[in-house]
């Protein structure tokens, strides 16, 4: 397997060794290499770089590619967003990103790009078809509830996106996960309940309601739920019912609740949208960072 070394981590070390013989930590002064030492260090570095090259190590800065992609299912065209680091060689895990009830917007694309920066190939999924988005909560509620009421349709759309991701040349089809936000969180949890072949799913401030409750032996994915403790859309009894369901089905799950966080706590636009439409949603920078850190650890764990 080739190893990718980032330029910003390797080059400073090379430059330091090339320029400096020693550093006095007390006086913070640097001794410049004497005449003749420069040539010796240059030769050593050339040998070092040659050895790394023979070992398959490459020096390349990350180059994130993000592009719109199309795929079809049941006569409907879907317009997703694919993101990956083209300077990272070889196949890597793939992660599906399922959008909020607003549809596939810049926020979902941003999360796909963030995953690409971590070394994954990410596909922001279009669940509504033709890249349709909502600008008002009434429309968003209509679009999302229609799919959740007809989850067989949602399931086909999710699996179609999953198959599309598997076919990407940068993806290891045996290592897939899915994350979702709000509506999307509910989608990935229900896909896990129905036995989707995923290593793990993570829900950010997502719905906990089950289209079909999990059954023992049915859930293949590890489950991570990242919840705002003050989320007005999720009632305490729903949380207890979810935990009971997961435990009885013997699902490997983790439920984390962030004090003070309300619905949509990961979205920087939530404050403005909450004020505009009089909704109990809001951004929480601390919970956003902590939940993303939890996701990073979760993905490392499930992918090994």
TORKOL-4160 file (C-alpha; in steps of 0.2 Angstrom, whole numbers, padded with zeros to 4 digits, m for minus):
304
<pt num="1" X="0000" Y="0000" Z="0000"/>
<pt num="2" X="0007" Y="0017" Z="m0004"/>
<pt num="3" X="0009" Y="0030" Z="0010"/>
<pt num="4" X="0004" Y="0048" Z="0006"/>
<pt num="5" X="0015" Y="0061" Z="0016"/>
<pt num="6" X="0008" Y="0078" Z="0016"/>
<pt num="7" X="0020" Y="0092" Z="0011"/>
<pt num="8" X="0015" Y="0103" Z="0025"/>
<pt num="9" X="0021" Y="0089" Z="0037"/>
<pt num="10" X="0037" Y="0083" Z="0028"/>
<pt num="11" X="0044" Y="0098" Z="0020"/>
<pt num="12" X="0047" Y="0109" Z="0036"/>
<pt num="13" X="0057" Y="0095" Z="0043"/>
<pt num="14" X="0068" Y="0094" Z="0028"/>
<pt num="15" X="0071" Y="0112" Z="0027"/>
<pt num="16" X="0075" Y="0112" Z="0046"/>
<pt num="17" X="0088" Y="0099" Z="0044"/>
<pt num="18" X="0095" Y="0107" Z="0028"/>
<pt num="19" X="0097" Y="0124" Z="0036"/>
<pt num="20" X="0101" Y="0120" Z="0054"/>
<pt num="21" X="0114" Y="0110" Z="0063"/>
<pt num="22" X="0108" Y="0114" Z="0080"/>
<pt num="23" X="0097" Y="0125" Z="0090"/>
<pt num="24" X="0100" Y="0132" Z="0107"/>
<pt num="25" X="0084" Y="0131" Z="0116"/>
<pt num="26" X="0089" Y="0144" Z="0130"/>
<pt num="27" X="0095" Y="0158" Z="0118"/>
<pt num="28" X="0083" Y="0152" Z="0104"/>
<pt num="29" X="0097" Y="0155" Z="0091"/>
<pt num="30" X="0101" Y="0144" Z="0076"/>
<pt num="31" X="0118" Y="0139" Z="0070"/>
<pt num="32" X="0120" Y="0139" Z="0051"/>
<pt num="33" X="0128" Y="0125" Z="0043"/>
<pt num="34" X="0146" Y="0127" Z="0039"/>
<pt num="35" X="0154" Y="0127" Z="0022"/>
<pt num="36" X="0155" Y="0109" Z="0016"/>
<pt num="37" X="0141" Y="0103" Z="0028"/>
<pt num="38" X="0128" Y="0110" Z="0016"/>
<pt num="39" X="0133" Y="0098" Z="0003"/>
<pt num="40" X="0134" Y="0083" Z="0015"/>
<pt num="41" X="0116" Y="0086" Z="0020"/>
<pt num="42" X="0110" Y="0089" Z="0003"/>
<pt num="43" X="0117" Y="0072" Z="m0002"/>
<pt num="44" X="0109" Y="0064" Z="0013"/>
<pt num="45" X="0092" Y="0071" Z="0009"/>
<pt num="46" X="0093" Y="0065" Z="m0009"/>
<pt num="47" X="0097" Y="0048" Z="m0003"/>
<pt num="48" X="0082" Y="0049" Z="0010"/>
<pt num="49" X="0070" Y="0055" Z="m0004"/>
<pt num="50" X="0076" Y="0041" Z="m0016"/>
<pt num="51" X="0073" Y="0028" Z="m0002"/>
<pt num="52" X="0056" Y="0035" Z="0001"/>
<pt num="53" X="0052" Y="0034" Z="m0017"/>
<pt num="54" X="0057" Y="0016" Z="m0019"/>
<pt num="55" X="0046" Y="0012" Z="m0004"/>
<pt num="56" X="0031" Y="0019" Z="m0013"/>
<pt num="57" X="0030" Y="0035" Z="m0002"/>
<pt num="58" X="0024" Y="0050" Z="m0012"/>
<pt num="59" X="0025" Y="0069" Z="m0008"/>
<pt num="60" X="0009" Y="0077" Z="m0013"/>
<pt num="61" X="m0002" Y="0090" Z="m0005"/>
<pt num="62" X="m0021" Y="0085" Z="m0004"/>
<pt num="63" X="m0031" Y="0091" Z="m0019"/>
<pt num="64" X="m0050" Y="0089" Z="m0016"/>
<pt num="65" X="m0061" Y="0087" Z="m0031"/>
<pt num="66" X="m0079" Y="0090" Z="m0029"/>
<pt num="67" X="m0091" Y="0088" Z="m0043"/>
<pt num="68" X="m0109" Y="0085" Z="m0047"/>
<pt num="69" X="m0114" Y="0068" Z="m0052"/>
<pt num="70" X="m0130" Y="0060" Z="m0059"/>
<pt num="71" X="m0138" Y="0043" Z="m0057"/>
<pt num="72" X="m0155" Y="0036" Z="m0060"/>
<pt num="73" X="m0167" Y="0025" Z="m0052"/>
<pt num="74" X="m0185" Y="0020" Z="m0056"/>
<pt num="75" X="m0186" Y="0033" Z="m0070"/>
<pt num="76" X="m0180" Y="0047" Z="m0058"/>
<pt num="77" X="m0163" Y="0057" Z="m0061"/>
<pt num="78" X="m0153" Y="0061" Z="m0045"/>
<pt num="79" X="m0140" Y="0074" Z="m0044"/>
<pt num="80" X="m0128" Y="0070" Z="m0030"/>
<pt num="81" X="m0111" Y="0078" Z="m0026"/>
<pt num="82" X="m0095" Y="0067" Z="m0025"/>
<pt num="83" X="m0079" Y="0073" Z="m0016"/>
<pt num="84" X="m0062" Y="0065" Z="m0014"/>
<pt num="85" X="m0044" Y="0068" Z="m0014"/>
<pt num="86" X="m0037" Y="0065" Z="m0031"/>
<pt num="87" X="m0019" Y="0065" Z="m0024"/>
<pt num="88" X="m0022" Y="0051" Z="m0012"/>
<pt num="89" X="m0018" Y="0035" Z="m0021"/>
<pt num="90" X="m0028" Y="0018" Z="m0020"/>
<pt num="91" X="m0045" Y="0014" Z="m0014"/>
<pt num="92" X="m0052" Y="0021" Z="0002"/>
<pt num="93" X="m0068" Y="0020" Z="0012"/>
<pt num="94" X="m0084" Y="0028" Z="0005"/>
<pt num="95" X="m0096" Y="0038" Z="0015"/>
<pt num="96" X="m0114" Y="0043" Z="0010"/>
<pt num="97" X="m0120" Y="0060" Z="0017"/>
<pt num="98" X="m0139" Y="0062" Z="0018"/>
<pt num="99" X="m0145" Y="0079" Z="0018"/>
<pt num="100" X="m0157" Y="0089" Z="0030"/>
<pt num="101" X="m0175" Y="0091" Z="0025"/>
<pt num="102" X="m0170" Y="0106" Z="0015"/>
<pt num="103" X="m0163" Y="0094" Z="0001"/>
<pt num="104" X="m0145" Y="0093" Z="m0006"/>
<pt num="105" X="m0138" Y="0110" Z="m0003"/>
<pt num="106" X="m0121" Y="0118" Z="0000"/>
<pt num="107" X="m0121" Y="0112" Z="0018"/>
<pt num="108" X="m0122" Y="0094" Z="0013"/>
<pt num="109" X="m0109" Y="0097" Z="0000"/>
<pt num="110" X="m0098" Y="0105" Z="0013"/>
<pt num="111" X="m0099" Y="0090" Z="0024"/>
<pt num="112" X="m0094" Y="0079" Z="0009"/>
<pt num="113" X="m0079" Y="0090" Z="0006"/>
<pt num="114" X="m0074" Y="0089" Z="0024"/>
<pt num="115" X="m0075" Y="0070" Z="0023"/>
<pt num="116" X="m0064" Y="0070" Z="0008"/>
<pt num="117" X="m0051" Y="0080" Z="0017"/>
<pt num="118" X="m0050" Y="0066" Z="0030"/>
<pt num="119" X="m0046" Y="0054" Z="0016"/>
<pt num="120" X="m0063" Y="0047" Z="0012"/>
<pt num="121" X="m0073" Y="0047" Z="m0004"/>
<pt num="122" X="m0090" Y="0055" Z="0000"/>
<pt num="123" X="m0106" Y="0056" Z="m0009"/>
<pt num="124" X="m0119" Y="0069" Z="m0004"/>
<pt num="125" X="m0135" Y="0060" Z="m0009"/>
<pt num="126" X="m0150" Y="0068" Z="m0017"/>
<pt num="127" X="m0165" Y="0060" Z="m0009"/>
<pt num="128" X="m0178" Y="0070" Z="m0018"/>
<pt num="129" X="m0173" Y="0069" Z="m0036"/>
<pt num="130" X="m0167" Y="0081" Z="m0049"/>
<pt num="131" X="m0157" Y="0091" Z="m0035"/>
<pt num="132" X="m0174" Y="0097" Z="m0028"/>
<pt num="133" X="m0172" Y="0109" Z="m0013"/>
<pt num="134" X="m0184" Y="0118" Z="m0002"/>
<pt num="135" X="m0184" Y="0136" Z="0003"/>
<pt num="136" X="m0198" Y="0136" Z="0016"/>
<pt num="137" X="m0201" Y="0123" Z="0030"/>
<pt num="138" X="m0218" Y="0119" Z="0023"/>
<pt num="139" X="m0211" Y="0113" Z="0007"/>
<pt num="140" X="m0196" Y="0104" Z="0017"/>
<pt num="141" X="m0209" Y="0095" Z="0028"/>
<pt num="142" X="m0219" Y="0090" Z="0013"/>
<pt num="143" X="m0204" Y="0083" Z="0004"/>
<pt num="144" X="m0197" Y="0074" Z="0019"/>
<pt num="145" X="m0213" Y="0067" Z="0026"/>
<pt num="146" X="m0218" Y="0060" Z="0009"/>
<pt num="147" X="m0202" Y="0049" Z="0008"/>
<pt num="148" X="m0203" Y="0044" Z="0026"/>
<pt num="149" X="m0221" Y="0038" Z="0024"/>
<pt num="150" X="m0216" Y="0029" Z="0008"/>
<pt num="151" X="m0200" Y="0022" Z="0015"/>
<pt num="152" X="m0198" Y="0008" Z="0002"/>
<pt num="153" X="m0195" Y="0022" Z="m0011"/>
<pt num="154" X="m0183" Y="0031" Z="0001"/>
<pt num="155" X="m0174" Y="0014" Z="0003"/>
<pt num="156" X="m0172" Y="0011" Z="m0016"/>
<pt num="157" X="m0165" Y="0029" Z="m0018"/>
<pt num="158" X="m0153" Y="0026" Z="m0004"/>
<pt num="159" X="m0147" Y="0009" Z="m0011"/>
<pt num="160" X="m0145" Y="0017" Z="m0028"/>
<pt num="161" X="m0134" Y="0030" Z="m0021"/>
<pt num="162" X="m0124" Y="0017" Z="m0012"/>
<pt num="163" X="m0122" Y="0006" Z="m0027"/>
<pt num="164" X="m0116" Y="0022" Z="m0037"/>
<pt num="165" X="m0103" Y="0026" Z="m0023"/>
<pt num="166" X="m0097" Y="0008" Z="m0023"/>
<pt num="167" X="m0093" Y="0009" Z="m0042"/>
<pt num="168" X="m0081" Y="0024" Z="m0040"/>
<pt num="169" X="m0063" Y="0020" Z="m0044"/>
<pt num="170" X="m0057" Y="0028" Z="m0027"/>
<pt num="171" X="m0069" Y="0017" Z="m0016"/>
<pt num="172" X="m0066" Y="0001" Z="m0007"/>
<pt num="173" X="m0084" Y="m0006" Z="m0009"/>
<pt num="174" X="m0082" Y="m0017" Z="0006"/>
<pt num="175" X="m0079" Y="m0002" Z="0018"/>
<pt num="176" X="m0095" Y="0010" Z="0017"/>
<pt num="177" X="m0103" Y="0021" Z="0030"/>
<pt num="178" X="m0117" Y="0034" Z="0030"/>
<pt num="179" X="m0120" Y="0049" Z="0040"/>
<pt num="180" X="m0136" Y="0060" Z="0040"/>
<pt num="181" X="m0142" Y="0077" Z="0047"/>
<pt num="182" X="m0160" Y="0079" Z="0053"/>
<pt num="183" X="m0171" Y="0071" Z="0040"/>
<pt num="184" X="m0155" Y="0062" Z="0034"/>
<pt num="185" X="m0151" Y="0056" Z="0051"/>
<pt num="186" X="m0168" Y="0047" Z="0052"/>
<pt num="187" X="m0164" Y="0040" Z="0035"/>
<pt num="188" X="m0148" Y="0032" Z="0039"/>
<pt num="189" X="m0154" Y="0025" Z="0056"/>
<pt num="190" X="m0169" Y="0017" Z="0047"/>
<pt num="191" X="m0157" Y="0010" Z="0034"/>
<pt num="192" X="m0147" Y="0002" Z="0047"/>
<pt num="193" X="m0162" Y="m0005" Z="0055"/>
<pt num="194" X="m0167" Y="m0013" Z="0039"/>
<pt num="195" X="m0150" Y="m0022" Z="0037"/>
<pt num="196" X="m0141" Y="m0011" Z="0025"/>
<pt num="197" X="m0123" Y="m0017" Z="0022"/>
<pt num="198" X="m0114" Y="m0003" Z="0030"/>
<pt num="199" X="m0100" Y="m0003" Z="0043"/>
<pt num="200" X="m0108" Y="0011" Z="0052"/>
<pt num="201" X="m0121" Y="0025" Z="0052"/>
<pt num="202" X="m0120" Y="0042" Z="0061"/>
<pt num="203" X="m0135" Y="0053" Z="0065"/>
<pt num="204" X="m0133" Y="0071" Z="0069"/>
<pt num="205" X="m0149" Y="0079" Z="0077"/>
<pt num="206" X="m0159" Y="0066" Z="0067"/>
<pt num="207" X="m0176" Y="0058" Z="0069"/>
<pt num="208" X="m0176" Y="0043" Z="0080"/>
<pt num="209" X="m0193" Y="0036" Z="0075"/>
<pt num="210" X="m0192" Y="0018" Z="0067"/>
<pt num="211" X="m0201" Y="0014" Z="0051"/>
<pt num="212" X="m0198" Y="m0004" Z="0056"/>
<pt num="213" X="m0190" Y="m0007" Z="0073"/>
<pt num="214" X="m0173" Y="m0016" Z="0073"/>
<pt num="215" X="m0173" Y="m0034" Z="0076"/>
<pt num="216" X="m0159" Y="m0045" Z="0084"/>
<pt num="217" X="m0147" Y="m0050" Z="0071"/>
<pt num="218" X="m0154" Y="m0038" Z="0058"/>
<pt num="219" X="m0143" Y="m0023" Z="0060"/>
<pt num="220" X="m0125" Y="m0025" Z="0053"/>
<pt num="221" X="m0119" Y="m0007" Z="0056"/>
<pt num="222" X="m0113" Y="0001" Z="0071"/>
<pt num="223" X="m0123" Y="0016" Z="0076"/>
<pt num="224" X="m0118" Y="0033" Z="0083"/>
<pt num="225" X="m0132" Y="0046" Z="0088"/>
<pt num="226" X="m0126" Y="0064" Z="0091"/>
<pt num="227" X="m0141" Y="0073" Z="0099"/>
<pt num="228" X="m0144" Y="0090" Z="0106"/>
<pt num="229" X="m0150" Y="0089" Z="0123"/>
<pt num="230" X="m0162" Y="0104" Z="0121"/>
<pt num="231" X="m0169" Y="0098" Z="0104"/>
<pt num="232" X="m0188" Y="0102" Z="0105"/>
<pt num="233" X="m0192" Y="0090" Z="0090"/>
<pt num="234" X="m0186" Y="0075" Z="0100"/>
<pt num="235" X="m0196" Y="0070" Z="0116"/>
<pt num="236" X="m0188" Y="0061" Z="0130"/>
<pt num="237" X="m0199" Y="0046" Z="0128"/>
<pt num="238" X="m0193" Y="0045" Z="0110"/>
<pt num="239" X="m0175" Y="0044" Z="0116"/>
<pt num="240" X="m0179" Y="0031" Z="0129"/>
<pt num="241" X="m0189" Y="0021" Z="0116"/>
<pt num="242" X="m0174" Y="0022" Z="0104"/>
<pt num="243" X="m0162" Y="0016" Z="0117"/>
<pt num="244" X="m0173" Y="0001" Z="0122"/>
<pt num="245" X="m0176" Y="m0004" Z="0104"/>
<pt num="246" X="m0157" Y="m0004" Z="0101"/>
<pt num="247" X="m0153" Y="m0013" Z="0117"/>
<pt num="248" X="m0166" Y="m0027" Z="0114"/>
<pt num="249" X="m0160" Y="m0029" Z="0096"/>
<pt num="250" X="m0142" Y="m0030" Z="0103"/>
<pt num="251" X="m0136" Y="m0016" Z="0092"/>
<pt num="252" X="m0118" Y="m0009" Z="0095"/>
<pt num="253" X="m0124" Y="0009" Z="0097"/>
<pt num="254" X="m0118" Y="0025" Z="0106"/>
<pt num="255" X="m0129" Y="0039" Z="0110"/>
<pt num="256" X="m0121" Y="0056" Z="0115"/>
<pt num="257" X="m0131" Y="0071" Z="0120"/>
<pt num="258" X="m0124" Y="0088" Z="0120"/>
<pt num="259" X="m0130" Y="0100" Z="0134"/>
<pt num="260" X="m0137" Y="0116" Z="0128"/>
<pt num="261" X="m0138" Y="0111" Z="0110"/>
<pt num="262" X="m0154" Y="0112" Z="0101"/>
<pt num="263" X="m0160" Y="0105" Z="0084"/>
<pt num="264" X="m0148" Y="0108" Z="0069"/>
<pt num="265" X="m0134" Y="0112" Z="0081"/>
<pt num="266" X="m0121" Y="0108" Z="0067"/>
<pt num="267" X="m0127" Y="0120" Z="0054"/>
<pt num="268" X="m0120" Y="0138" Z="0055"/>
<pt num="269" X="m0136" Y="0144" Z="0045"/>
<pt num="270" X="m0148" Y="0137" Z="0059"/>
<pt num="271" X="m0148" Y="0154" Z="0069"/>
<pt num="272" X="m0154" Y="0164" Z="0054"/>
<pt num="273" X="m0167" Y="0151" Z="0048"/>
<pt num="274" X="m0174" Y="0149" Z="0066"/>
<pt num="275" X="m0176" Y="0168" Z="0067"/>
<pt num="276" X="m0184" Y="0169" Z="0049"/>
<pt num="277" X="m0196" Y="0155" Z="0051"/>
<pt num="278" X="m0199" Y="0155" Z="0070"/>
<pt num="279" X="m0192" Y="0138" Z="0073"/>
<pt num="280" X="m0183" Y="0131" Z="0088"/>
<pt num="281" X="m0166" Y="0128" Z="0080"/>
<pt num="282" X="m0149" Y="0135" Z="0082"/>
<pt num="283" X="m0130" Y="0133" Z="0079"/>
<pt num="284" X="m0119" Y="0127" Z="0093"/>
<pt num="285" X="m0101" Y="0129" Z="0089"/>
<pt num="286" X="m0095" Y="0118" Z="0103"/>
<pt num="287" X="m0107" Y="0104" Z="0100"/>
<pt num="288" X="m0103" Y="0105" Z="0081"/>
<pt num="289" X="m0084" Y="0103" Z="0084"/>
<pt num="290" X="m0087" Y="0089" Z="0097"/>
<pt num="291" X="m0099" Y="0079" Z="0087"/>
<pt num="292" X="m0087" Y="0080" Z="0072"/>
<pt num="293" X="m0073" Y="0074" Z="0082"/>
<pt num="294" X="m0084" Y="0060" Z="0088"/>
<pt num="295" X="m0088" Y="0055" Z="0070"/>
<pt num="296" X="m0069" Y="0055" Z="0065"/>
<pt num="297" X="m0065" Y="0043" Z="0079"/>
<pt num="298" X="m0081" Y="0033" Z="0075"/>
<pt num="299" X="m0075" Y="0031" Z="0056"/>
<pt num="300" X="m0057" Y="0026" Z="0061"/>
<pt num="301" X="m0065" Y="0013" Z="0073"/>
<pt num="302" X="m0076" Y="0005" Z="0060"/>
<pt num="303" X="m0064" Y="0005" Z="0046"/>
<pt num="304" X="m0050" Y="m0001" Z="0056"/>
